[in-house]
């Protein structure tokens, strides 16, 4: 009895096995490449350290080196690097009201909290006026899209923005300083220094300072131009790791920002602000806004 073997079927089976072997080899190579990648970003979006590609939520992360190289100096600059992140700054620069997936806030009162929460080193910044300080010496920025109430609490209907500063490193001495000069007489400096204090303790000190003249011409004599910059910030961190898996981190920071923001200044006349405005425009009305003046 003769045994008939299909040559066509054998070729198809061999090709299928070769394809599966090739895909397995490619997958193994990809895993090894990712594991050995020194630029791999580890995030804590779910309150634990995970690789960015392993987090099962919609998240964008920017490493600290990218923040520095792309000159993201304020929270306002994040909208140019994170897809779907938008903001309104009705009050002025440095006071962003974030929007994610179309969820935002239309009220610009300082006693309101938007539905996109912002956290600086896990400290909730409920008021958008707290976000004016410059970004400096950051480890990474995480932007989480969609409701995050399970892990982050209230006011996260649209998402959350996490700003995470660099921690001290045990047994490592390093530091850097950046100086800059730009348009409108802008002078800025930022830097950090990391110092080990024994085998289990380390400290890190970081700072930033910036001053710039305004580009918005002030028509009042003797007054500075508007939209200027006056700010500084200082942060100290102390890390103690008594044993593997146990660490204590203490941070203290201070910041100051006093910009000359743009606006319209009106000198009230004897009949109040806008006195005689409609008559001067030929509207035939004698409307006056009385009772308004300096307080």
DOZA-420421 format. One record per atom (N, C-alpha, C): residue number from 1; residue in three letters; x, y negated, z. Coordinates in steps of 0.02 Angstrom, whole numbers, plus 50000, padded with zeros to 5 digits. Atoms other than C-alpha are relative to their C-alpha. Last residue first. Layout:
BEGIN
> NUM	ala	X	Y	Z
...
***
This chain:
BEGIN
> 295	unk	50015	49981	49931
> 295	unk	49434	44925	52361
> 295	unk	50066	50015	50036
> 294	unk	49947	49965	49964
> 294	unk	49445	44834	52196
> 294	unk	49980	50015	50071
> 293	unk	49940	50040	49988
> 293	unk	49289	44790	52103
> 293	unk	50052	50041	50035
> 292	unk	49939	49960	50005
> 292	unk	49123	44855	52042
> 292	unk	50060	49955	50009
> 291	unk	49988	49961	49940
> 291	unk	48964	44772	52106
> 291	unk	50062	50042	49998
> 290	unk	49981	50036	49940
> 290	unk	48904	44712	51939
> 290	unk	50013	50047	50058
> 289	unk	49990	49948	49949
> 289	unk	48904	44806	51776
> 289	unk	50026	49964	50062
> 288	unk	49940	50008	49959
> 288	unk	48831	44667	51667
> 288	unk	50003	50059	50049
> 287	unk	49988	49947	49951
> 287	unk	48707	44681	51524
> 287	unk	50066	49988	50037
> 286	unk	49963	50032	49945
> 286	unk	48665	44515	51441
> 286	unk	50014	50051	50055
> 285	unk	50019	49977	49934
> 285	unk	48614	44591	51275
> 285	unk	50042	49966	50052
> 284	unk	50058	50037	49977
> 284	unk	48616	44520	51101
> 284	unk	49975	50022	50067
> 283	unk	50057	49956	49992
> 283	unk	48728	44657	51034
> 283	unk	49938	49963	50026
> 282	unk	50056	50020	50042
> 282	unk	48854	44536	50963
> 282	unk	49939	50044	50006
> 281	unk	50004	49956	50058
> 281	unk	49006	44624	51033
> 281	unk	49941	49984	49955
> 280	unk	49942	50014	50043
> 280	unk	49043	44478	51148
> 280	unk	50000	50044	49939
> 279	unk	50010	50064	50033
> 279	unk	48866	44490	51217
> 279	unk	50057	49985	49952
> 278	unk	50048	49990	50054
> 278	unk	48889	44675	51250
> 278	unk	49984	49934	49964
> 277	unk	49974	49958	50054
> 277	unk	49048	44648	51348
> 277	unk	49952	50004	49941
> 276	unk	50006	50033	50065
> 276	unk	48988	44499	51450
> 276	unk	50023	50042	49942
> 275	unk	50044	50058	50001
> 275	unk	49051	44576	51612
> 275	unk	50001	49967	49931
> 274	unk	50041	50000	50060
> 274	unk	49130	44745	51579
> 274	unk	49954	49940	49994
> 273	unk	49967	49969	50057
> 273	unk	49194	44766	51757
> 273	unk	49952	49999	49940
> 272	unk	49989	49928	50000
> 272	unk	49116	44644	51880
> 272	unk	50033	50024	49937
> 271	unk	50064	49965	50007
> 271	unk	49037	44470	51867
> 271	unk	50009	50076	49997
> 270	unk	50048	50021	49947
> 270	unk	49185	44374	51939
> 270	unk	49933	50036	49995
> 269	unk	50014	50072	50000
> 269	unk	49305	44474	51830
> 269	unk	49950	49982	50054
> 268	unk	50069	50023	49994
> 268	unk	49372	44648	51865
> 268	unk	49995	49923	50001
> 267	unk	50000	50051	49947
> 267	unk	49549	44684	51798
> 267	unk	49929	49973	50006
> 266	unk	50045	50057	50013
> 266	unk	49539	44845	51699
> 266	unk	50001	49953	50060
> 265	unk	50007	50044	49942
> 265	unk	49677	44975	51690
> 265	unk	49957	49941	49980
> 264	unk	50023	50066	50020
> 264	unk	49666	45119	51569
> 264	unk	49989	49959	50063
> 263	unk	50068	50018	49982
> 263	unk	49765	45277	51597
> 263	unk	49984	49930	49976
> 262	unk	50031	50049	50043
> 262	unk	49931	45367	51575
> 262	unk	49929	49986	50022
> 261	unk	50044	49972	50051
> 261	unk	50017	45454	51718
> 261	unk	49968	49944	49959
> 260	unk	50040	50058	50020
> 260	unk	50166	45386	51810
> 260	unk	49956	50022	49942
> 259	unk	49994	50027	50067
> 259	unk	50224	45549	51885
> 259	unk	49961	49935	49992
> 258	unk	50033	50065	49999
> 258	unk	50248	45583	52070
> 258	unk	50006	49968	49931
> 257	unk	50012	50024	50068
> 257	unk	50294	45765	52096
> 257	unk	49961	49935	50005
> 256	unk	50027	50068	50002
> 256	unk	50370	45840	52251
> 256	unk	49992	49980	49927
> 255	unk	49999	50032	50066
> 255	unk	50415	46017	52297
> 255	unk	49966	49932	50005
> 254	unk	50030	50066	49997
> 254	unk	50456	46123	52449
> 254	unk	50005	49969	49930
> 253	unk	49991	50045	50056
> 253	unk	50494	46307	52468
> 253	unk	49967	49932	50013
> 252	unk	50023	50067	49980
> 252	unk	50517	46444	52596
> 252	unk	50015	49952	49943
> 251	unk	49991	50055	50047
> 251	unk	50531	46629	52560
> 251	unk	49974	49935	50031
> 250	unk	50024	50063	49972
> 250	unk	50557	46780	52672
> 250	unk	50016	49944	49951
> 249	unk	49983	50059	50039
> 249	unk	50573	46954	52598
> 249	unk	49967	49939	50031
> 248	unk	50035	50058	49973
> 248	unk	50578	47114	52701
> 248	unk	50024	49938	49962
> 247	unk	49971	50066	50012
> 247	unk	50629	47280	52624
> 247	unk	49954	49946	50028
> 246	unk	50026	50049	49952
> 246	unk	50605	47465	52659
> 246	unk	50034	49933	49987
> 245	unk	50073	50001	49999
> 245	unk	50620	47599	52525
> 245	unk	49969	49951	50048
> 244	unk	50032	49989	50065
> 244	unk	50802	47635	52559
> 244	unk	49924	50002	50008
> 243	unk	49991	49933	50025
> 243	unk	50860	47562	52724
> 243	unk	49963	50007	49934
> 242	unk	49966	49960	49949
> 242	unk	50880	47396	52817
> 242	unk	50013	50072	49978
> 241	unk	50016	49931	50016
> 241	unk	50841	47295	52660
> 241	unk	50036	50046	50049
> 240	unk	49969	49952	49954
> 240	unk	50835	47111	52708
> 240	unk	49975	50069	49982
> 239	unk	50020	49930	50009
> 239	unk	50802	46975	52580
> 239	unk	50039	50045	50047
> 238	unk	49958	49957	49958
> 238	unk	50807	46787	52616
> 238	unk	49973	50071	49995
> 237	unk	50025	49932	49991
> 237	unk	50740	46660	52491
> 237	unk	50051	50041	50040
> 236	unk	49952	49956	49967
> 236	unk	50759	46470	52482
> 236	unk	49969	50068	50013
> 235	unk	50027	49937	49973
> 235	unk	50663	46360	52360
> 235	unk	50058	50041	50029
> 234	unk	49947	49962	49968
> 234	unk	50687	46177	52313
> 234	unk	49970	50062	50031
> 233	unk	50024	49941	49963
> 233	unk	50582	46069	52197
> 233	unk	50061	50039	50026
> 232	unk	49947	49956	49977
> 232	unk	50601	45898	52116
> 232	unk	49968	50058	50037
> 231	unk	50015	49937	49964
> 231	unk	50492	45780	52018
> 231	unk	50064	50034	50023
> 230	unk	49964	50007	49937
> 230	unk	50475	45607	51939
> 230	unk	49985	50063	50041
> 229	unk	49989	49939	49960
> 229	unk	50422	45611	51757
> 229	unk	50041	49982	50061
> 228	unk	49932	49984	49980
> 228	unk	50347	45470	51655
> 228	unk	50003	50062	50043
> 227	unk	49985	49930	50018
> 227	unk	50176	45469	51572
> 227	unk	50074	50016	50012
> 226	unk	50040	49945	49973
> 226	unk	50165	45279	51588
> 226	unk	50021	50067	49969
> 225	unk	50039	49967	50052
> 225	unk	50292	45140	51562
> 225	unk	49969	50064	50028
> 224	unk	49967	49948	50041
> 224	unk	50347	45054	51721
> 224	unk	49954	50028	49947
> 223	unk	50021	49933	49980
> 223	unk	50266	44890	51779
> 223	unk	50032	50052	49955
> 222	unk	49963	49977	49941
> 222	unk	50351	44720	51769
> 222	unk	49982	50068	50025
> 221	unk	49930	50022	49993
> 221	unk	50222	44647	51651
> 221	unk	50031	50026	50065
> 220	unk	49995	50043	49941
> 220	unk	50065	44753	51627
> 220	unk	50073	49980	50010
> 219	unk	50008	50070	50020
> 219	unk	50058	44817	51448
> 219	unk	50004	49952	50059
> 218	unk	50040	50035	49950
> 218	unk	50127	44988	51493
> 218	unk	49999	49926	49983
> 217	unk	49981	50069	49984
> 217	unk	50189	45081	51339
> 217	unk	49951	49967	50049
> 216	unk	50063	50037	50009
> 216	unk	50157	45268	51345
> 216	unk	50012	49929	50024
> 215	unk	50005	50018	50071
> 215	unk	50327	45354	51318
> 215	unk	49937	49959	49985
> 214	unk	50061	49983	50037
> 214	unk	50367	45360	51503
> 214	unk	50003	49978	49927
> 213	unk	50043	50058	50011
> 213	unk	50541	45362	51575
> 213	unk	49940	50020	49959
> 212	unk	50005	50024	50069
> 212	unk	50611	45527	51633
> 212	unk	49956	49939	49998
> 211	unk	50025	50069	50003
> 211	unk	50668	45609	51794
> 211	unk	49999	49979	49927
> 210	unk	50007	50031	50066
> 210	unk	50696	45793	51831
> 210	unk	49971	49930	50008
> 209	unk	50014	50071	49993
> 209	unk	50752	45901	51977
> 209	unk	49998	49970	49931
> 208	unk	50010	50035	50063
> 208	unk	50760	46089	51999
> 208	unk	49984	49928	50015
> 207	unk	50024	50069	49999
> 207	unk	50822	46200	52140
> 207	unk	49986	49978	49929
> 206	unk	50012	50025	50068
> 206	unk	50864	46379	52187
> 206	unk	49969	49930	50004
> 205	unk	50023	50069	49998
> 205	unk	50941	46456	52344
> 205	unk	49994	49975	49929
> 204	unk	50000	50033	50066
> 204	unk	50961	46644	52363
> 204	unk	49970	49930	50008
> 203	unk	50038	50063	50002
> 203	unk	51006	46744	52519
> 203	unk	50007	49970	49929
> 202	unk	49979	50046	50053
> 202	unk	51061	46923	52544
> 202	unk	49955	49939	50000
> 201	unk	50032	50066	49998
> 201	unk	51055	47053	52685
> 201	unk	50029	49957	49943
> 200	unk	50073	49993	50004
> 200	unk	51087	47240	52695
> 200	unk	49963	49933	49994
> 199	unk	50020	49943	50042
> 199	unk	51274	47261	52667
> 199	unk	49925	50004	49990
> 198	unk	49992	49933	49973
> 198	unk	51326	47091	52733
> 198	unk	49976	50052	49951
> 197	unk	49985	50011	49929
> 197	unk	51263	46918	52692
> 197	unk	50006	50067	50035
> 196	unk	50011	49943	49955
> 196	unk	51267	46923	52502
> 196	unk	50020	49982	50071
> 195	unk	49944	49986	49954
> 195	unk	51253	46752	52414
> 195	unk	49983	50061	50042
> 194	unk	50016	49939	49963
> 194	unk	51146	46709	52261
> 194	unk	50061	50019	50041
> 193	unk	49942	49965	49975
> 193	unk	51154	46531	52191
> 193	unk	49977	50058	50043
> 192	unk	50012	49954	49944
> 192	unk	51026	46441	52085
> 192	unk	50067	50031	50020
> 191	unk	49950	49949	49988
> 191	unk	51013	46303	51956
> 191	unk	49982	50044	50059
> 190	unk	50027	49944	49962
> 190	unk	50915	46160	51885
> 190	unk	50053	50053	50007
> 189	unk	49951	49951	49976
> 189	unk	50957	45988	51818
> 189	unk	49963	50055	50037
> 188	unk	50025	49943	49962
> 188	unk	50861	45856	51722
> 188	unk	50058	50046	50018
> 187	unk	49945	49966	49968
> 187	unk	50885	45684	51650
> 187	unk	49973	50056	50042
> 186	unk	50016	49943	49957
> 186	unk	50760	45610	51527
> 186	unk	50065	50032	50026
> 185	unk	49955	50000	49942
> 185	unk	50807	45438	51462
> 185	unk	49985	50057	50049
> 184	unk	50030	50042	49947
> 184	unk	50657	45429	51348
> 184	unk	50039	50005	50065
> 183	unk	50034	50062	50019
> 183	unk	50727	45571	51242
> 183	unk	49969	49965	50060
> 182	unk	50043	50002	50058
> 182	unk	50842	45700	51316
> 182	unk	49970	49933	49987
> 181	unk	50017	50070	50012
> 181	unk	50979	45744	51439
> 181	unk	49960	49996	49935
> 180	unk	50029	50021	50063
> 180	unk	51008	45913	51516
> 180	unk	49986	49926	49997
> 179	unk	50009	50072	50002
> 179	unk	51106	46004	51649
> 179	unk	49973	49981	49932
> 178	unk	50015	50027	50066
> 178	unk	51096	46189	51690
> 178	unk	49988	49925	50006
> 177	unk	50029	50067	49999
> 177	unk	51175	46270	51842
> 177	unk	49992	49976	49928
> 176	unk	50000	50035	50064
> 176	unk	51218	46451	51877
> 176	unk	49972	49930	50011
> 175	unk	50033	50064	50000
> 175	unk	51254	46569	52021
> 175	unk	50003	49968	49931
> 174	unk	50008	50029	50066
> 174	unk	51319	46739	52067
> 174	unk	49966	49932	50007
> 173	unk	49989	50072	49996
> 173	unk	51376	46843	52215
> 173	unk	49997	49971	49929
> 172	unk	49983	50033	50064
> 172	unk	51302	47017	52223
> 172	unk	50007	49925	50011
> 171	unk	49932	49985	50021
> 171	unk	51296	47138	52370
> 171	unk	50021	49967	49935
> 170	unk	49953	49976	49949
> 170	unk	51107	47134	52391
> 170	unk	50069	50013	49968
> 169	unk	49972	49935	50016
> 169	unk	51013	47032	52261
> 169	unk	50054	50018	50051
> 168	unk	49928	49991	49988
> 168	unk	50900	46887	52310
> 168	unk	50022	50071	49984
> 167	unk	49982	49982	49932
> 167	unk	50729	46883	52228
> 167	unk	50076	50001	50009
> 166	unk	49948	49949	49992
> 166	unk	50685	46790	52070
> 166	unk	50015	50012	50073
> 165	unk	49931	50025	49997
> 165	unk	50521	46695	52063
> 165	unk	50049	50057	50012
> 164	unk	49960	49962	49953
> 164	unk	50354	46769	52008
> 164	unk	50072	49977	49997
> 163	unk	49933	50029	50006
> 163	unk	50219	46664	51926
> 163	unk	50044	50030	50055
> 162	unk	49953	49988	49946
> 162	unk	50060	46767	51906
> 162	unk	50068	49970	49983
> 161	unk	49933	50019	50022
> 161	unk	49915	46705	51800
> 161	unk	50047	50007	50059
> 160	unk	49954	50025	49949
> 160	unk	49747	46790	51828
> 160	unk	50068	49985	49967
> 159	unk	49934	49969	49997
> 159	unk	49594	46832	51725
> 159	unk	50042	49970	50055
> 158	unk	49967	50001	50065
> 158	unk	49427	46764	51667
> 158	unk	50067	50035	49999
> 157	unk	50047	49974	50050
> 157	unk	49323	46814	51818
> 157	unk	50032	50002	49931
> 156	unk	49960	49967	50053
> 156	unk	49471	46792	51935
> 156	unk	49954	50030	49947
> 155	unk	49974	50049	50048
> 155	unk	49396	46666	52058
> 155	unk	50047	50031	49948
> 154	unk	50046	50044	50036
> 154	unk	49372	46796	52194
> 154	unk	50037	49954	49952
> 153	unk	50051	50036	49964
> 153	unk	49488	46938	52243
> 153	unk	49959	49954	49956
> 152	unk	49982	50069	49989
> 152	unk	49651	46988	52161
> 152	unk	49946	49958	50033
> 151	unk	49935	50008	49967
> 151	unk	49650	47177	52164
> 151	unk	50015	49929	50019
> 150	unk	49985	49942	49958
> 150	unk	49468	47221	52125
> 150	unk	50065	49990	50039
> 149	unk	50024	50007	49932
> 149	unk	49423	47045	52065
> 149	unk	50018	50058	50045
> 148	unk	49949	49969	49958
> 148	unk	49533	47053	51910
> 148	unk	49980	49999	50074
> 147	unk	50012	50003	49927
> 147	unk	49404	47013	51776
> 147	unk	50052	50040	50039
> 146	unk	50060	49966	49976
> 146	unk	49481	46998	51602
> 146	unk	49993	49998	50075
> 145	unk	50062	50021	50031
> 145	unk	49656	46954	51545
> 145	unk	49942	50042	50028
> 144	unk	50047	49944	50002
> 144	unk	49811	46967	51654
> 144	unk	49934	49974	49973
> 143	unk	50067	50027	50013
> 143	unk	49953	46843	51623
> 143	unk	49954	50060	49989
> 142	unk	50050	49950	50020
> 142	unk	50120	46890	51702
> 142	unk	49932	49966	49991
> 141	unk	50067	50027	49998
> 141	unk	50271	46774	51713
> 141	unk	49952	50054	49974
> 140	unk	50046	49987	50055
> 140	unk	50443	46840	51753
> 140	unk	49935	49963	50011
> 139	unk	49985	49933	50023
> 139	unk	50596	46828	51865
> 139	unk	49956	50020	49941
> 138	unk	50053	49950	49999
> 138	unk	50583	46640	51880
> 138	unk	50026	50068	49979
> 137	unk	49972	49939	49971
> 137	unk	50725	46522	51925
> 137	unk	49946	50054	50008
> 136	unk	49928	49995	49994
> 136	unk	50622	46367	51884
> 136	unk	50019	50064	50035
> 135	unk	49983	49930	49994
> 135	unk	50446	46323	51827
> 135	unk	50076	50005	50001
> 134	unk	49966	49967	50056
> 134	unk	50413	46139	51859
> 134	unk	50012	50074	50015
> 133	unk	49928	49993	49991
> 133	unk	50287	46080	51988
> 133	unk	50030	50040	49943
> 132	unk	49961	50049	50036
> 132	unk	50116	46026	51923
> 132	unk	50075	50010	50005
> 131	unk	49960	49967	50052
> 131	unk	50022	46183	51971
> 131	unk	50045	49951	49962
> 130	unk	49941	49969	49971
> 130	unk	49951	46128	52140
> 130	unk	50048	50027	49947
> 129	unk	49951	50053	49985
> 129	unk	49829	46005	52057
> 129	unk	50064	50029	50031
> 128	unk	49956	50009	50057
> 128	unk	49741	46157	51981
> 128	unk	50051	49943	50011
> 127	unk	50013	50065	50030
> 127	unk	49672	46201	52151
> 127	unk	50050	49988	49944
> 126	unk	50070	50008	50019
> 126	unk	49659	46382	52207
> 126	unk	49985	49935	49965
> 125	unk	50003	50072	50012
> 125	unk	49844	46418	52205
> 125	unk	49930	49985	49975
> 124	unk	50053	50026	50043
> 124	unk	49845	46593	52280
> 124	unk	50001	49924	49997
> 123	unk	50038	50050	49961
> 123	unk	50011	46649	52351
> 123	unk	49950	49967	49954
> 122	unk	50058	49969	49968
> 122	unk	50071	46810	52268
> 122	unk	49962	49953	50046
> 121	unk	49972	49952	49952
> 121	unk	50241	46732	52224
> 121	unk	49944	50028	50044
> 120	unk	49928	50012	50000
> 120	unk	50146	46589	52140
> 120	unk	50030	50042	50055
> 119	unk	49964	49979	49940
> 119	unk	49970	46646	52098
> 119	unk	50074	49986	49991
> 118	unk	49928	50005	50008
> 118	unk	49849	46566	51975
> 118	unk	50033	50017	50067
> 117	unk	49960	50013	49940
> 117	unk	49666	46614	51962
> 117	unk	50074	49998	49984
> 116	unk	49936	49969	50016
> 116	unk	49565	46598	51802
> 116	unk	50048	49982	50056
> 115	unk	50008	49927	50001
> 115	unk	49385	46564	51858
> 115	unk	50061	50038	49976
> 114	unk	50017	49971	50064
> 114	unk	49428	46384	51908
> 114	unk	49995	50076	50003
> 113	unk	49951	49949	50018
> 113	unk	49424	46316	52085
> 113	unk	49976	50034	49935
> 112	unk	50025	49941	50035
> 112	unk	49334	46153	52124
> 112	unk	50057	50047	49983
> 111	unk	50025	49953	49950
> 111	unk	49378	46021	52255
> 111	unk	49970	50062	49968
> 110	unk	49945	49968	49965
> 110	unk	49489	45925	52135
> 110	unk	49977	50049	50054
> 109	unk	49993	50024	49931
> 109	unk	49342	45890	52021
> 109	unk	50055	50038	50036
> 108	unk	49931	50017	49986
> 108	unk	49374	45933	51838
> 108	unk	50009	49971	50070
> 107	unk	49996	50050	49947
> 107	unk	49212	46027	51809
> 107	unk	50073	49986	50016
> 106	unk	50011	50065	50030
> 106	unk	49202	46117	51641
> 106	unk	50004	49943	50051
> 105	unk	50038	50043	49956
> 105	unk	49278	46279	51703
> 105	unk	49994	49932	49967
> 104	unk	49963	50056	49972
> 104	unk	49346	46424	51601
> 104	unk	49953	49961	50046
> 103	unk	50025	50012	49932
> 103	unk	49299	46591	51523
> 103	unk	50042	49944	50031
> 102	unk	50056	50046	50001
> 102	unk	49323	46595	51334
> 102	unk	49971	49983	50068
> 101	unk	50057	49966	50031
> 101	unk	49432	46750	51338
> 101	unk	49937	49956	50003
> 100	unk	49983	49936	50029
> 100	unk	49550	46660	51456
> 100	unk	49937	50033	49975
> 99	unk	50056	49964	50028
> 99	unk	49541	46475	51503
> 99	unk	50026	50064	49968
> 98	unk	49989	49946	50047
> 98	unk	49660	46380	51616
> 98	unk	49934	50030	49976
> 97	unk	50059	49959	49986
> 97	unk	49628	46210	51696
> 97	unk	50000	50056	49947
> 96	unk	50035	49961	50049
> 96	unk	49803	46136	51690
> 96	unk	49938	50037	50028
> 95	unk	50061	49978	49964
> 95	unk	49856	45995	51806
> 95	unk	49958	50043	49952
> 94	unk	49982	49965	49939
> 94	unk	50036	45960	51753
> 94	unk	49941	50021	50042
> 93	unk	49950	49947	50009
> 93	unk	49987	45828	51626
> 93	unk	50017	50031	50068
> 92	unk	49935	50022	50023
> 92	unk	49829	45730	51664
> 92	unk	50047	50059	49993
> 91	unk	49972	50044	49949
> 91	unk	49659	45741	51749
> 91	unk	50067	49973	49978
> 90	unk	50039	50062	49996
> 90	unk	49575	45810	51595
> 90	unk	50030	49950	50048
> 89	unk	49965	50040	49949
> 89	unk	49710	45939	51565
> 89	unk	49966	49932	50004
> 88	unk	50020	50070	50006
> 88	unk	49620	46077	51471
> 88	unk	50034	49962	50057
> 87	unk	50008	50043	49941
> 87	unk	49697	46247	51449
> 87	unk	49971	49933	49979
> 86	unk	50011	50070	50017
> 86	unk	49710	46397	51335
> 86	unk	49992	49959	50063
> 85	unk	49997	50044	49941
> 85	unk	49775	46575	51350
> 85	unk	49995	49928	49977
> 84	unk	50066	50008	49970
> 84	unk	49715	46682	51204
> 84	unk	49999	49958	50063
> 83	unk	50059	49999	50043
> 83	unk	49891	46736	51156
> 83	unk	49937	49995	50041
> 82	unk	50046	49946	49980
> 82	unk	50028	46686	51278
> 82	unk	49937	49996	49958
> 81	unk	49967	49935	50004
> 81	unk	50177	46586	51215
> 81	unk	49955	50059	50016
> 80	unk	49968	49993	50065
> 80	unk	50108	46412	51175
> 80	unk	50033	50068	49990
> 79	unk	50051	49989	50052
> 79	unk	49984	46420	51319
> 79	unk	50031	50008	49931
> 78	unk	50016	49930	50009
> 78	unk	50127	46447	51441
> 78	unk	49950	50012	49944
> 77	unk	49966	49972	50058
> 77	unk	50192	46270	51416
> 77	unk	49982	50072	49987
> 76	unk	50033	50019	50062
> 76	unk	50061	46194	51533
> 76	unk	50031	50034	49939
> 75	unk	50054	49952	50012
> 75	unk	50132	46293	51679
> 75	unk	49962	49983	49936
> 74	unk	50059	50011	49959
> 74	unk	50290	46189	51667
> 74	unk	49946	50051	49982
> 73	unk	49984	50037	49939
> 73	unk	50470	46202	51605
> 73	unk	49940	49986	50044
> 72	unk	50067	50005	49972
> 72	unk	50453	46336	51473
> 72	unk	50007	49968	50068
> 71	unk	50011	50063	49966
> 71	unk	50619	46300	51391
> 71	unk	49927	49991	50021
> 70	unk	50053	50034	50037
> 70	unk	50617	46447	51271
> 70	unk	49979	49935	50032
> 69	unk	49977	50013	50068
> 69	unk	50786	46505	51337
> 69	unk	49948	49963	49958
> 68	unk	49946	50050	50001
> 68	unk	50734	46486	51519
> 68	unk	50021	49982	49929
> 67	unk	50027	50063	49975
> 67	unk	50565	46573	51505
> 67	unk	50053	49945	49997
> 66	unk	50039	50030	50054
> 66	unk	50644	46707	51395
> 66	unk	49970	49934	50022
> 65	unk	49952	50025	50050
> 65	unk	50776	46742	51528
> 65	unk	49963	49966	49942
> 64	unk	49970	50062	49977
> 64	unk	50640	46753	51662
> 64	unk	50049	49971	49951
> 63	unk	49944	49993	49954
> 63	unk	50542	46884	51567
> 63	unk	50031	49933	50017
> 62	unk	49943	50036	50026
> 62	unk	50373	46846	51489
> 62	unk	50056	50004	50052
> 61	unk	49947	50015	49953
> 61	unk	50229	46965	51518
> 61	unk	50057	49966	49964
> 60	unk	49942	50028	50034
> 60	unk	50062	46981	51431
> 60	unk	50051	49981	50052
> 59	unk	49953	50042	49963
> 59	unk	49927	47094	51503
> 59	unk	50056	49976	49953
> 58	unk	49975	50050	50048
> 58	unk	49773	47186	51444
> 58	unk	50043	49950	50037
> 57	unk	50042	50059	50003
> 57	unk	49757	47333	51563
> 57	unk	50030	49952	49949
> 56	unk	50060	49991	50041
> 56	unk	49821	47512	51569
> 56	unk	49952	49941	50000
> 55	unk	50056	50031	49964
> 55	unk	49997	47467	51632
> 55	unk	49937	50003	49956
> 54	unk	50038	49950	49963
> 54	unk	50122	47592	51560
> 54	unk	49940	49972	50036
> 53	unk	50038	49959	50046
> 53	unk	50190	47477	51423
> 53	unk	49959	50054	50035
> 52	unk	50053	50038	50033
> 52	unk	50240	47347	51552
> 52	unk	49957	50044	49955
> 51	unk	49978	50025	50064
> 51	unk	50337	47471	51657
> 51	unk	49941	49967	49965
> 50	unk	50013	49956	50057
> 50	unk	50268	47484	51832
> 50	unk	50030	49969	49937
> 49	unk	49954	50008	50055
> 49	unk	50307	47412	52004
> 49	unk	49986	50052	49946
> 48	unk	49945	49952	49996
> 48	unk	50155	47409	52117
> 48	unk	50043	49992	49938
> 47	unk	49973	49999	49932
> 47	unk	50020	47281	52155
> 47	unk	50050	50056	50012
> 46	unk	50044	49958	49960
> 46	unk	49928	47320	51993
> 46	unk	50027	50011	50070
> 45	unk	50068	50022	50011
> 45	unk	50007	47176	51896
> 45	unk	49950	50039	50041
> 44	unk	50036	49980	49939
> 44	unk	50176	47215	51972
> 44	unk	49927	49979	49995
> 43	unk	50050	50046	49975
> 43	unk	50277	47210	51811
> 43	unk	49968	50029	50063
> 42	unk	50038	49965	49947
> 42	unk	50438	47292	51752
> 42	unk	49953	49949	50031
> 41	unk	50035	50042	49952
> 41	unk	50505	47222	51588
> 41	unk	49959	50043	50047
> 40	unk	50066	49975	49982
> 40	unk	50634	47324	51492
> 40	unk	49969	49957	50055
> 39	unk	50048	50056	50003
> 39	unk	50779	47217	51432
> 39	unk	49929	50022	50019
> 38	unk	49990	50044	49942
> 38	unk	50909	47345	51490
> 38	unk	49951	49942	50002
> 37	unk	50003	50069	50021
> 37	unk	50837	47474	51369
> 37	unk	50009	49954	50060
> 36	unk	49934	50029	49996
> 36	unk	50896	47646	51423
> 36	unk	50002	49926	49982
> 35	unk	49973	49992	49933
> 35	unk	50724	47710	51468
> 35	unk	50069	49967	50007
> 34	unk	50034	50044	49953
> 34	unk	50651	47636	51311
> 34	unk	50030	50004	50069
> 33	unk	49981	50069	50016
> 33	unk	50782	47719	51201
> 33	unk	49968	49951	50048
> 32	unk	49933	50012	49976
> 32	unk	50762	47887	51288
> 32	unk	50022	49928	49987
> 31	unk	50002	50002	49927
> 31	unk	50573	47879	51264
> 31	unk	50070	49986	50028
> 30	unk	50031	50063	49980
> 30	unk	50594	47833	51080
> 30	unk	49999	49993	50075
> 29	unk	49951	50053	50011
> 29	unk	50718	47976	51051
> 29	unk	49972	49933	50023
> 28	unk	49949	49994	49948
> 28	unk	50598	48101	51130
> 28	unk	50052	49944	49994
> 27	unk	50029	50020	49936
> 27	unk	50455	48036	51023
> 27	unk	50051	50003	50056
> 26	unk	50007	50073	49999
> 26	unk	50561	48045	50865
> 26	unk	49973	49976	50066
> 25	unk	49933	50029	49994
> 25	unk	50615	48224	50904
> 25	unk	49997	49924	50002
> 24	unk	49978	49989	49931
> 24	unk	50435	48275	50937
> 24	unk	50069	49970	50011
> 23	unk	50036	50046	49956
> 23	unk	50380	48195	50774
> 23	unk	50022	50008	50073
> 22	unk	49975	50068	50011
> 22	unk	50518	48285	50677
> 22	unk	49965	49950	50045
> 21	unk	49934	50004	49969
> 21	unk	50473	48453	50755
> 21	unk	50030	49930	49992
> 20	unk	50009	50002	49927
> 20	unk	50290	48427	50712
> 20	unk	50067	49994	50036
> 19	unk	50027	50065	49982
> 19	unk	50335	48383	50532
> 19	unk	49991	49993	50075
> 18	unk	49946	50050	50006
> 18	unk	50449	48534	50514
> 18	unk	49976	49931	50019
> 17	unk	49955	49991	49943
> 17	unk	50313	48648	50581
> 17	unk	50056	49949	49999
> 16	unk	50034	50022	49939
> 16	unk	50187	48577	50458
> 16	unk	50045	50005	50060
> 15	unk	50001	50074	50001
> 15	unk	50309	48593	50311
> 15	unk	49966	49973	50063
> 14	unk	49932	50024	49987
> 14	unk	50344	48774	50356
> 14	unk	50002	49924	50002
> 13	unk	49986	49988	49929
> 13	unk	50159	48813	50369
> 13	unk	50069	49974	50018
> 12	unk	50040	50048	49961
> 12	unk	50124	48731	50200
> 12	unk	50015	50008	50075
> 11	unk	49970	50066	50008
> 11	unk	50267	48827	50117
> 11	unk	49962	49948	50042
> 10	unk	49937	50002	49963
> 10	unk	50207	48991	50190
> 10	unk	50032	49932	49996
> 9	unk	50015	50006	49928
> 9	unk	50030	48960	50131
> 9	unk	50062	49996	50042
> 8	unk	50025	50067	49988
> 8	unk	50091	48928	49953
> 8	unk	49985	49989	50074
> 7	unk	49943	50046	50000
> 7	unk	50195	49086	49951
> 7	unk	49979	49929	50016
> 6	unk	50013	50061	50038
> 6	unk	50046	49193	50001
> 6	unk	50060	49952	50006
> 5	unk	49988	50059	49959
> 5	unk	50108	49362	50060
> 5	unk	49991	49939	49957
> 4	unk	49998	50062	50039
> 4	unk	50039	49522	49981
> 4	unk	50007	49941	50048
> 3	unk	50016	50056	49956
> 3	unk	50081	49687	50064
> 3	unk	50010	49935	49962
> 2	unk	49958	50059	50006
> 2	unk	50077	49836	49945
> 2	unk	49974	49944	50044
> 1	unk	50043	50059	50000
> 1	unk	50000	50000	50000
> 1	unk	50045	49938	50000
***
